[in-house]
């Protein structure tokens, strides 16, 4: 399977958007949601866009992020990984 992810970038921010695209696809394909484990495998393509440059990444991999696995429920994930900050409504 090939995973794809695209973002439009201002012409002066292409390197930052390339890093974002690599990190996103790496995280989607990694069982631990790591933005770096597979970043080097991402192929990038650049196309002109009316608002700058369209940066598209491709990664030959199966989705494996925890939130993409069968049986994942957000409620169970929240219970297993509670927030470490106070909710905004509870602040003085």
Secondary structure, DSSP 8 states (H G I E B T S, - for coil): -EEEEEEEE-GGGHHHHHHHHHHHHHHHHSTT--SSTTGGG-EEEEEEETTEEEEEEEEES----GGGSTT--HHHHHHHS--SS--GGG--
